Amino acid sequence: MTRTELPHPFSPLGRANALRRMHAERVDLLVVGGGITGCGIARDAALRGWSVALIDKEDFAFGTSSRSSKILHGGVRYLEYGHFLLVRESARERTVLKAIAPHLVHRVDFLFPVFEPDSLLKIKAGLSVFDWLAGTPDEDKHVNLEPQEVRVRLPGLREPLRGAVQYPEYITDDARLTLENAISAAEHGALVANHTALDRFLTEENGRVRGASVEDRLTGNTFDIEARCVVNACGPWAEEVLRGANMPVATPLQPSKGIHLLLSAERLPIEGAAFLKSTSGRRGLVIRRLNYVYVGTSDTEYDGPLDTPRATREEVLELLEMVQDCFPDAALGIEHVLAAWAGIRPLILEEGKTTRDTSREDEVWSGPDGLVTIAGGKLTTYRRMAERAIDEAKEVLGPPPRDEIRTTTVPLSGAPESDSDLEDLESQAAERLRAAGVPEATVERLLWLYGRQLQHLLELAETETKWLDPLGPGVPAVRGEVKLAVEREMAATLIDFMDRRSALLLFSPNFGLAGAEEAAQIMGSLLSWDDARRSAEVERYTAYSDAHRVPSA
């Protein structure tokens, strides 16, 4: 088989080949954890020329990395805690991510409303400091808005309003950003497999870590991966992994739970995004994404099961109360909450501080020999976190073959070469999709998510027009997305597709359930599922979607 005939690394055969090679070949670096941090580390290491393996027990972005506020933000709120270096790093990373993933980094104008008796001057001064730390160009610096201008963007906002300050931020689809880092790692030589769980570390007599024994959870097969260095990038599970192996934990974690509520934009017709502050002082965010608006977030200590965090009814009501207070004329009730999601922040414990006050900075430590652990951090700074983990791995491996940072310039797999190319691609794709009768809501969603991957979707439609047929009644997706997810994005379960590939779980009517049967049929035909497996996948997805509804009283 020639190189041009090799299967796509994220196809079913590509995954099988990766697992076979992980067992047969000793790698330089084994990364355990397929969240944004682990995928970023694998990508950076592969770009530097190391041989790399990346595994996750579930799926890419299964945990925190698909349950964030989905903002690539500069960290304005960290100014009040004096975390100036984190603010500068976060703000500047937005520029890098916009360059390497313009299709996934969407500008949104953020408003910081100020109410009596708070000082508008104080907020202006803070954002002036932010602009300086971020190196903000003149055209993107903050601007002041009068109350009447604010109400155009945020209709129904409470009184007494003094005005607002506006500045640009960026939102993304966190799961697809994670996925594209994993794909990019594989495109540059990394061996990558989801649904592959760490069973135990392999150690030498002196305690040095030399790899891991793992299980392919799709087949039940177990095998060893030999590695010169292992990185524990398991996010909220990082401490649990170490303690389970009777290994020292340099700094304990303090998991923090954050929830978000989803509303229809028809019900709360805001533009852009805004910080919120209720009359009681409760703070939050409200963000528009296509036809939806989501609000967040809580920030509370969490000691429950890490695999299945859920929003409680009490938490939903508490967050909803803040929104009701901020938009009293919207007449929002709990019946208007379409979905709720919960994520766990892997914060580094700081004694005496609440989780809200705890720094979002990351830490990297080594021990035992051959093992590097990274914890803490945030979505926006994942690429810099990867650099710091690589620096620690160098202490074990020595310099990589190409010891240079390339993650700032090499685009992710769905990124066109320039913003103008992206505009041309989206314009042409939109024209072809509309000509094929694809509904406008579906067109907008496809353009928002896929970037250059749209070309593959349109190529499918050229062979058979059925791939642009609706996935289900009222579901803003097409059938070809399922085929694309299986053959080029390593979707191995219905939940993989509905949640982390297509975002239909959260951002489609009734969790996209009207398309679940059809999606299972397509996946089943591509993955050789029998009728019982298809039915089981739909049942599992239905239960999974139910867990994202507002809990009953």
C-alpha positions as CSV (number, residue, x, y, z in Angstrom):
1,M,0.0,0.0,0.0
2,T,1.5,3.4,-1.0
3,R,1.4,6.4,1.4
4,T,-1.4,8.0,-0.7
5,E,-3.5,4.9,0.0
6,L,-3.1,4.9,3.7
7,P,-6.4,5.2,5.6
8,H,-7.3,8.5,7.3
9,P,-5.8,8.4,10.8
10,F,-9.2,9.1,12.3
11,S,-11.0,6.4,10.3
12,P,-11.9,3.1,12.0
13,L,-9.0,1.4,10.2
14,G,-6.7,4.4,11.1
15,R,-7.6,3.9,14.7
16,A,-6.9,0.2,14.6
17,N,-3.6,0.8,12.9
18,A,-2.7,3.3,15.6
19,L,-3.4,0.9,18.4
20,R,-1.4,-1.9,16.6
21,R,1.6,0.4,16.3
22,M,1.3,1.6,19.9
23,H,1.7,-2.0,21.0
24,A,4.5,-2.8,18.5
25,E,6.6,0.4,18.7
26,R,8.2,2.1,21.6
27,V,7.3,5.8,21.6
28,D,9.1,8.8,22.9
29,L,6.0,10.3,24.6
30,L,2.7,8.7,25.7
31,V,0.0,11.3,26.6
32,V,-2.8,10.0,28.7
33,G,-5.9,12.2,28.4
34,G,-7.7,13.5,25.3
35,G,-8.9,16.8,26.6
36,I,-7.7,20.1,25.2
37,T,-4.5,19.9,27.2
38,G,-3.6,16.4,26.3
39,C,-4.4,16.9,22.6
40,G,-2.4,20.2,22.6
41,I,0.6,18.4,24.1
42,A,0.4,15.5,21.6
43,R,0.2,18.0,18.7
44,D,3.2,20.1,20.0
45,A,5.3,17.0,20.6
46,A,4.5,15.6,17.1
47,L,5.3,18.9,15.4
48,R,8.7,18.8,17.2
49,G,9.5,15.4,15.8
50,W,9.0,13.1,18.8
51,S,7.1,9.8,18.3
52,V,3.9,10.2,20.2
53,A,0.9,8.2,21.4
54,L,-2.3,9.8,22.7
55,I,-5.1,7.9,24.4
56,D,-8.3,8.7,26.2
57,K,-10.6,6.4,28.2
58,E,-13.7,7.9,26.6
59,D,-13.6,10.3,23.7
60,F,-11.8,13.5,22.9
61,A,-13.2,16.4,25.0
62,F,-15.4,13.9,27.0
63,G,-15.0,15.9,30.2
64,T,-14.2,19.5,31.0
65,S,-13.2,20.3,27.4
66,S,-16.8,20.0,26.1
67,R,-18.5,21.5,29.1
68,S,-16.8,24.9,29.4
69,S,-18.3,28.4,28.7
70,K,-16.8,27.9,25.2
71,I,-15.0,31.3,25.4
72,L,-11.5,32.0,24.3
73,H,-11.2,35.0,26.5
74,G,-8.6,37.4,27.6
75,G,-9.3,36.9,31.3
76,V,-10.6,40.4,32.1
77,R,-12.1,39.2,35.4
78,Y,-8.7,38.0,36.6
79,L,-7.5,41.6,36.8
80,E,-9.4,42.0,40.1
81,Y,-7.3,39.2,41.6
82,G,-4.0,40.7,40.3
83,H,-3.2,37.8,37.9
84,F,-1.7,40.1,35.4
85,L,0.6,37.5,33.8
86,L,-2.3,35.1,33.2
87,V,-4.3,38.0,31.7
88,R,-1.5,38.9,29.3
89,E,-1.0,35.3,28.3
90,S,-4.7,34.6,27.8
91,A,-5.3,37.8,25.8
92,R,-2.3,37.1,23.5
93,E,-3.3,33.5,23.0
94,R,-6.5,34.6,21.5
95,T,-4.6,36.1,18.7
96,V,-2.7,32.9,18.1
97,L,-5.8,30.8,18.1
98,K,-7.5,33.2,15.7
99,A,-4.6,32.7,13.3
100,I,-4.4,28.9,13.4
101,A,-8.2,28.2,13.7
102,P,-10.1,31.1,12.2
103,H,-13.0,28.8,11.4
104,L,-13.5,27.9,15.0
105,V,-12.7,31.3,16.7
106,H,-15.7,33.5,16.3
107,R,-15.6,37.1,17.4
108,V,-18.3,38.3,19.7
109,D,-18.7,41.8,21.2
110,F,-18.7,41.6,25.0
111,L,-20.5,44.2,27.0
112,F,-19.7,45.0,30.6
113,P,-22.8,46.8,31.9
114,V,-22.5,49.0,34.9
115,F,-25.4,49.7,37.3
116,E,-25.8,52.3,40.0
117,P,-24.0,52.8,42.3
118,D,-21.0,51.1,40.7
119,S,-18.4,53.2,39.0
120,L,-18.2,53.1,35.3
121,L,-14.8,54.9,35.5
122,K,-13.4,51.9,37.4
123,I,-14.4,49.4,34.7
124,K,-13.0,51.8,32.0
125,A,-9.7,51.9,33.8
126,G,-9.6,48.1,34.2
127,L,-10.2,47.6,30.5
128,S,-7.5,50.2,29.7
129,V,-5.1,48.0,31.6
130,F,-6.4,45.0,29.8
131,D,-5.9,46.6,26.4
132,W,-2.3,47.4,27.4
133,L,-1.6,43.9,28.7
134,A,-3.2,42.3,25.6
135,G,-1.4,44.6,23.1
136,T,-4.8,45.3,21.7
137,P,-4.8,47.1,18.3
138,D,-6.6,50.5,18.2
139,E,-9.5,49.1,16.2
140,D,-10.2,46.5,18.9
141,K,-9.8,48.6,22.0
142,H,-12.7,49.0,24.4
143,V,-15.4,51.6,23.7
144,N,-18.0,53.2,25.9
145,L,-21.7,52.8,25.3
146,E,-24.6,54.9,26.6
147,P,-27.5,53.2,28.3
148,Q,-29.7,53.4,25.1
149,E,-27.0,51.8,23.1
150,V,-26.7,49.0,25.6
151,R,-30.5,48.3,25.5
152,V,-30.3,47.7,21.8
153,R,-27.9,44.9,22.4
154,L,-29.4,43.7,25.7
155,P,-33.1,44.4,25.5
156,G,-34.9,44.4,28.8
157,L,-31.8,44.7,30.9
158,R,-32.5,45.9,34.5
159,E,-32.3,49.4,35.9
160,P,-30.6,51.6,37.0
161,L,-28.1,51.3,34.2
162,R,-25.2,53.8,33.9
163,G,-23.8,52.5,30.6
164,A,-21.4,49.8,29.5
165,V,-18.0,49.2,28.1
166,Q,-17.7,47.0,25.0
167,Y,-14.7,45.0,23.9
168,P,-14.1,42.0,21.6
169,E,-13.8,38.4,22.8
170,Y,-14.1,35.1,21.0
171,I,-16.3,32.0,21.3
172,T,-15.7,28.6,20.0
173,D,-17.0,25.0,19.9
174,D,-14.7,23.6,22.6
175,A,-15.2,20.0,21.6
176,R,-14.3,20.5,18.0
177,L,-11.3,22.7,18.9
178,T,-10.1,19.7,21.0
179,L,-10.8,17.3,18.2
180,E,-8.9,19.3,15.6
181,N,-5.8,19.4,17.9
182,A,-6.0,15.6,18.1
183,I,-6.4,15.3,14.3
184,S,-3.5,17.7,13.7
185,A,-1.4,15.6,16.0
186,A,-2.2,12.5,14.0
187,E,-1.5,14.3,10.7
188,H,2.0,15.1,12.0
189,G,2.7,11.5,13.0
190,A,1.1,10.9,16.4
191,L,-0.6,7.6,17.1
192,V,-4.1,8.5,18.4
193,A,-7.0,6.5,19.8
194,N,-10.1,7.3,21.8
195,H,-11.9,4.8,24.0
196,T,-8.6,3.4,25.1
197,A,-8.3,3.4,28.9
198,L,-5.2,3.4,31.2
199,D,-5.2,0.3,33.3
200,R,-1.9,0.8,35.1
201,F,1.5,2.3,34.6
202,L,4.4,0.1,33.7
203,T,7.3,0.6,36.0
204,E,10.9,-0.6,36.3
205,E,12.3,-2.1,39.6
206,N,13.5,1.3,40.7
207,G,10.0,2.8,40.2
208,R,10.7,4.6,36.9
209,V,7.7,4.7,34.7
210,R,8.3,3.1,31.3
211,G,4.8,3.1,29.7
212,A,1.3,1.9,30.4
213,S,-1.0,-1.1,30.2
214,V,-4.2,-0.1,28.4
215,E,-7.5,-1.5,27.3
216,D,-9.3,-0.8,24.0
217,R,-12.8,-0.4,25.3
218,L,-14.4,-1.0,21.9
219,T,-13.0,-4.5,21.7
220,G,-11.9,-5.4,25.2
221,N,-8.3,-6.1,24.1
222,T,-5.5,-5.1,26.4
223,F,-1.9,-4.4,25.6
224,D,1.2,-2.5,26.8
225,I,2.6,0.7,25.4
226,E,6.3,1.2,25.9
227,A,7.2,4.9,26.3
228,R,10.3,6.8,27.2
229,C,8.1,9.4,29.0
230,V,4.4,9.5,30.0
231,V,2.4,12.6,30.5
232,N,-0.6,12.5,32.8
233,A,-2.9,15.1,31.2
234,C,-6.2,13.8,32.7
235,G,-7.6,17.2,33.9
236,P,-9.9,16.6,36.9
237,W,-8.8,12.9,36.9
238,A,-5.1,13.8,37.2
239,E,-4.9,13.4,41.0
240,E,-7.1,10.3,40.9
241,V,-4.8,8.7,38.4
242,L,-1.7,9.3,40.6
243,R,-3.4,8.1,43.8
244,G,-4.7,5.0,42.1
245,A,-1.1,4.1,41.2
246,N,0.1,4.9,44.7
247,M,2.2,7.8,43.3
248,P,2.8,11.1,45.0
249,V,0.6,14.2,44.3
250,A,2.8,17.3,44.3
251,T,-0.2,19.6,44.8
252,P,-3.8,18.5,45.5
253,L,-6.6,19.5,43.1
254,Q,-9.8,21.3,44.1
255,P,-12.4,20.4,41.5
256,S,-14.9,23.2,40.9
257,K,-18.3,22.6,39.3
258,G,-19.7,25.1,36.7
259,I,-23.1,24.8,35.1
260,H,-24.7,26.6,32.2
261,L,-28.3,26.9,31.0
262,L,-29.5,27.0,27.4
263,L,-32.4,29.3,26.3
264,S,-33.9,30.1,22.9
265,A,-32.7,33.4,21.4
266,E,-36.3,34.2,20.7
267,R,-37.0,34.1,24.4
268,L,-33.9,36.2,25.3
269,P,-33.0,38.1,22.1
270,I,-29.7,39.5,23.0
271,E,-26.8,40.4,20.6
272,G,-23.3,39.3,21.3
273,A,-22.5,38.6,25.0
274,A,-22.3,40.3,28.3
275,F,-21.3,40.0,31.9
276,L,-24.2,40.1,34.2
277,K,-24.6,41.3,37.8
278,S,-27.9,40.9,39.7
279,T,-29.2,43.3,42.4
280,S,-27.9,40.8,45.0
281,G,-24.4,40.9,43.5
282,R,-24.5,37.5,41.8
283,R,-22.4,37.5,38.7
284,G,-22.6,35.6,35.5
285,L,-22.4,35.5,31.7
286,V,-24.9,35.5,28.9
287,I,-23.7,34.5,25.4
288,R,-25.5,34.3,22.0
289,R,-24.7,31.4,19.7
290,L,-26.7,31.3,16.5
291,N,-30.3,30.7,17.5
292,Y,-29.5,30.0,21.2
293,V,-28.4,31.9,24.2
294,Y,-26.6,30.3,27.1
295,V,-26.0,31.6,30.6
296,G,-23.5,30.7,33.3
297,T,-21.9,29.9,35.5
298,S,-21.7,28.4,39.0
299,D,-18.3,28.0,40.7
300,T,-18.6,25.6,43.7
301,E,-16.5,23.0,45.3
302,Y,-17.3,19.5,43.9
303,D,-16.6,16.1,45.4
304,G,-19.0,14.0,43.3
305,P,-18.3,11.5,40.5
306,L,-16.0,13.1,37.9
307,D,-17.4,11.1,35.0
308,T,-21.0,12.3,35.5
309,P,-21.3,15.8,36.9
310,R,-24.9,17.0,36.5
311,A,-26.7,20.3,37.2
312,T,-29.1,20.0,40.1
313,R,-32.5,21.6,40.1
314,E,-31.3,23.9,43.0
315,E,-28.3,25.0,40.9
316,V,-30.5,25.6,37.9
317,L,-33.0,27.7,39.9
318,E,-30.2,29.7,41.5
319,L,-28.6,30.6,38.1
320,L,-32.0,31.2,36.5
321,E,-32.8,33.6,39.4
322,M,-29.8,35.8,38.4
323,V,-31.0,35.9,34.8
324,Q,-34.5,36.7,35.8
325,D,-33.2,39.6,38.0
326,C,-31.1,40.9,35.2
327,F,-33.8,40.7,32.6
328,P,-37.0,41.2,34.6
329,D,-39.2,41.9,31.5
330,A,-38.3,38.6,29.8
331,A,-40.6,36.6,32.1
332,L,-38.3,33.7,32.1
333,G,-39.4,30.5,33.9
334,I,-37.8,27.2,34.5
335,E,-39.9,25.8,31.6
336,H,-37.9,28.0,29.2
337,V,-34.6,26.3,30.1
338,L,-34.0,24.0,27.1
339,A,-30.9,22.2,28.6
340,A,-28.3,22.4,31.3
341,W,-24.7,21.2,31.3
342,A,-22.1,20.8,34.0
343,G,-18.3,20.7,33.8
344,I,-15.5,20.3,36.3
345,R,-12.6,22.7,36.5
346,P,-9.4,21.0,37.6
347,L,-8.2,23.9,39.9
348,I,-5.0,23.7,41.9
349,L,-5.9,23.8,45.6
350,E,-5.1,27.1,47.3
351,E,-5.8,26.9,51.0
352,G,-8.2,29.5,52.4
353,K,-9.6,30.5,48.9
354,T,-12.9,29.8,47.4
355,T,-13.0,28.2,44.0
356,R,-14.0,31.5,42.4
357,D,-11.0,33.2,43.9
358,T,-8.6,30.3,43.1
359,S,-6.1,31.0,40.2
360,R,-6.7,29.5,36.8
361,E,-3.0,29.0,36.3
362,D,-1.6,25.6,35.6
363,E,1.2,23.6,37.3
364,V,3.5,20.9,35.9
365,W,5.5,18.5,38.0
366,S,7.5,15.3,37.6
367,G,7.6,12.2,39.6
368,P,8.2,9.4,39.7
369,D,11.0,9.4,37.1
370,G,9.5,9.1,33.6
371,L,6.1,10.6,34.5
372,V,5.1,14.2,34.0
373,T,1.7,15.6,35.3
374,I,0.0,18.8,34.3
375,A,-3.1,20.2,36.1
376,G,-5.0,23.4,36.3
377,G,-5.2,25.9,33.5
378,K,-8.0,26.9,31.2
379,L,-9.2,26.4,27.6
380,T,-7.7,29.6,26.2
381,T,-4.1,28.9,27.4
382,Y,-4.0,25.2,26.4
383,R,-1.3,25.8,23.8
384,R,1.0,27.5,26.3
385,M,0.3,24.7,28.8
386,A,1.4,22.2,26.2
387,E,4.7,24.1,25.9
388,R,5.3,24.0,29.6
389,A,4.6,20.2,29.7
390,I,7.0,19.7,26.8
391,D,9.7,21.7,28.6
392,E,9.3,19.3,31.6
393,A,9.4,16.2,29.3
394,K,12.7,17.4,27.8
395,E,14.2,16.8,31.3
396,V,13.4,13.1,30.6
397,L,13.8,12.8,26.9
398,G,16.4,15.5,26.0
399,P,15.8,18.0,23.2
400,P,13.4,16.8,20.5
401,P,14.5,16.5,16.8
402,R,13.1,19.9,15.9
403,D,13.2,21.9,19.1
404,E,11.1,24.8,18.0
405,I,7.5,25.9,18.7
406,R,5.4,25.4,15.6
407,T,2.0,25.4,17.1
408,T,1.7,29.2,16.6
409,T,2.0,28.9,12.8
410,V,0.8,25.5,11.7
411,P,-3.0,25.7,11.2
412,L,-5.4,23.2,12.5
413,S,-6.9,20.7,10.1
414,G,-10.1,22.6,9.3
415,A,-8.4,26.0,8.9
416,P,-8.0,27.6,5.5
417,E,-4.8,29.4,4.9
418,S,-6.1,32.9,5.5
419,D,-9.2,34.8,6.6
420,S,-9.9,35.7,2.9
421,D,-9.7,32.0,2.0
422,L,-12.2,31.2,4.8
423,E,-14.6,33.9,3.5
424,D,-14.4,32.4,0.0
425,L,-14.8,28.9,1.2
426,E,-17.8,29.7,3.4
427,S,-19.4,31.8,0.6
428,Q,-19.1,29.1,-2.0
429,A,-20.1,26.4,0.5
430,A,-23.2,28.4,1.5
431,E,-24.2,28.9,-2.1
432,R,-23.9,25.1,-2.9
433,L,-25.8,24.1,0.3
434,R,-28.6,26.5,-0.3
435,A,-28.8,25.4,-4.0
436,A,-29.2,21.9,-2.7
437,G,-32.2,22.9,-0.5
438,V,-30.4,22.8,2.8
439,P,-32.4,24.9,5.4
440,E,-30.8,28.2,6.4
441,A,-30.5,27.2,10.1
442,T,-28.5,24.2,9.0
443,V,-26.3,26.2,6.6
444,E,-25.4,28.6,9.4
445,R,-24.6,25.8,11.8
446,L,-22.4,24.0,9.2
447,L,-20.5,27.2,8.5
448,W,-20.0,27.8,12.2
449,L,-18.5,24.4,12.9
450,Y,-16.6,22.9,10.1
451,G,-14.4,25.2,8.2
452,R,-12.4,23.4,5.5
453,Q,-14.0,20.1,6.5
454,L,-17.1,21.4,4.6
455,Q,-15.2,20.5,1.4
456,H,-15.3,16.8,2.4
457,L,-19.0,17.1,3.1
458,L,-19.7,18.6,-0.3
459,E,-17.6,16.0,-2.0
460,L,-19.8,13.3,-0.4
461,A,-22.9,15.1,-1.8
462,E,-21.3,15.1,-5.3
463,T,-21.3,11.3,-5.2
464,E,-24.8,10.9,-3.6
465,T,-27.1,13.8,-3.0
466,K,-28.7,12.0,-0.1
467,W,-25.8,13.1,2.2
468,L,-27.3,16.6,2.2
469,D,-30.7,15.3,3.3
470,P,-31.9,16.4,6.8
471,L,-30.8,14.1,9.6
472,G,-34.3,14.3,11.1
473,P,-37.4,16.5,11.2
474,G,-36.4,19.9,12.6
475,V,-32.8,18.8,13.2
476,P,-30.3,21.4,11.8
477,A,-27.9,18.8,10.4
478,V,-27.4,16.7,7.3
479,R,-26.8,12.9,7.0
480,G,-23.3,13.4,5.6
481,E,-22.1,14.7,8.9
482,V,-22.4,11.3,10.4
483,K,-20.4,9.7,7.6
484,L,-17.7,12.4,7.9
485,A,-17.6,11.9,11.7
486,V,-17.0,8.1,11.4
487,E,-14.6,8.2,8.5
488,R,-12.5,11.3,9.3
489,E,-13.2,12.1,13.0
490,M,-13.0,8.8,14.9
491,A,-16.6,8.9,16.1
492,A,-17.2,5.4,17.5
493,T,-20.5,5.8,19.4
494,L,-23.7,7.7,18.8
495,I,-22.9,10.0,21.8
496,D,-19.5,10.8,20.2
497,F,-21.3,12.1,17.1
498,M,-24.4,13.7,18.7
499,D,-22.4,15.5,21.4
500,R,-18.8,16.1,20.6
501,R,-18.7,16.0,16.7
502,S,-21.9,17.8,15.8
503,A,-23.0,19.7,19.0
504,L,-26.5,18.5,18.4
505,L,-26.9,17.4,22.0
506,L,-26.9,21.0,23.2
507,F,-27.6,23.2,20.2
508,S,-30.5,21.6,18.4
509,P,-34.2,21.2,19.3
510,N,-34.9,18.5,21.9
511,F,-31.2,17.4,21.9
512,G,-31.5,16.3,18.2
513,L,-33.4,13.2,19.3
514,A,-35.4,13.4,16.0
515,G,-32.2,12.5,14.2
516,A,-30.8,9.9,16.6
517,E,-32.3,6.9,14.9
518,E,-31.1,7.9,11.5
519,A,-27.6,8.8,12.8
520,A,-27.4,5.3,14.4
521,Q,-28.5,3.7,11.2
522,I,-25.7,5.4,9.2
523,M,-23.1,4.7,11.9
524,G,-24.2,1.1,12.1
525,S,-23.8,0.6,8.4
526,L,-20.3,2.0,8.5
527,L,-19.2,0.3,11.7
528,S,-21.0,-3.1,11.2
529,W,-23.4,-2.7,14.1
530,D,-26.3,-5.2,14.3
531,D,-29.8,-4.2,15.2
532,A,-29.3,-4.8,18.9
533,R,-26.2,-2.5,18.9
534,R,-28.1,0.2,17.0
535,S,-31.0,0.1,19.5
536,A,-28.5,0.1,22.4
537,E,-26.8,3.2,21.0
538,V,-30.1,5.1,20.7
539,E,-31.1,4.1,24.2
540,R,-27.8,5.2,25.6
541,Y,-28.0,8.5,23.8
542,T,-31.6,9.1,25.0
543,A,-30.5,8.5,28.6
544,Y,-27.5,10.8,28.1
545,S,-29.7,13.6,26.7
546,D,-32.2,13.1,29.6
547,A,-29.3,13.9,32.0
548,H,-29.0,17.3,30.3
549,R,-32.7,18.2,31.0
550,V,-33.7,20.3,34.0
551,P,-34.0,17.9,36.9
552,S,-37.6,17.5,38.1
553,A,-38.6,18.8,41.4
